Amino acid sequence: MPKMKSKGAVKKRFRVSKNGKVRCSRPARGHMHAIHNGDERRGLRKDIILPRAWGVNMKRMMGA
């Protein structure tokens, strides 16, 4: 059976932490900062840790 190909889009958007959790950046960070106040923008800097069930799928798609 051939190897499963990794998804390039998933590799760009998600990272695996040292503990094996899958992290990604929050949406709405790229542009339109004028509509967010400073507190909201500061909160957008933090990464999201995906739920475990999603993380399993993302790891499989990354090939990790």
C-alpha positions in Angstrom: 0.0 0.0 0.0 1.5 3.4 -0.9 2.3 6.0 1.7 -0.2 8.7 2.4 0.7 12.1 1.1 1.0 15.0 3.5 -1.2 18.0 2.9 0.8 21.1 2.2 -1.9 23.5 3.5 -2.1 21.7 6.8 1.7 21.8 7.2 1.6 25.6 6.7 -1.1 26.3 9.2 -0.6 23.9 12.1 2.4 23.0 14.3 3.0 20.2 16.7 4.2 21.2 20.2 6.8 19.2 22.2 4.0 17.5 24.1 2.3 16.4 20.9 -0.5 18.9 21.0 -1.5 20.6 17.7 -1.3 24.4 17.7 -2.5 27.0 15.2 -2.8 30.8 15.1 -6.1 32.4 15.6 -8.3 33.6 12.7 -8.7 37.3 11.9 -5.0 38.2 12.4 -4.1 39.1 8.9 -5.8 42.4 8.2 -8.6 44.8 9.3 -7.0 45.6 12.6 -8.8 48.9 12.9 -12.1 47.2 13.9 -10.4 45.4 16.9 -9.3 47.3 20.0 -6.0 46.7 21.7 -7.2 44.0 24.0 -8.7 42.0 21.2 -5.5 42.3 19.1 -3.4 41.2 22.0 -5.6 38.2 22.5 -5.2 37.3 18.8 -1.5 36.8 19.3 -1.9 33.7 21.4 -2.1 30.3 19.6 -5.0 27.9 19.8 -4.5 24.4 21.0 -6.8 22.1 19.0 -9.0 19.6 20.7 -7.5 16.1 20.8 -9.8 14.6 18.2 -9.0 17.3 15.7 -5.3 17.1 16.5 -5.2 13.4 15.6 -6.6 14.2 12.2 -4.3 17.1 11.6 -1.2 15.0 12.6 -2.3 12.3 10.1 -2.6 14.9 7.3 0.8 16.4 8.2 2.4 13.1 8.0 3.8 13.5 11.5 
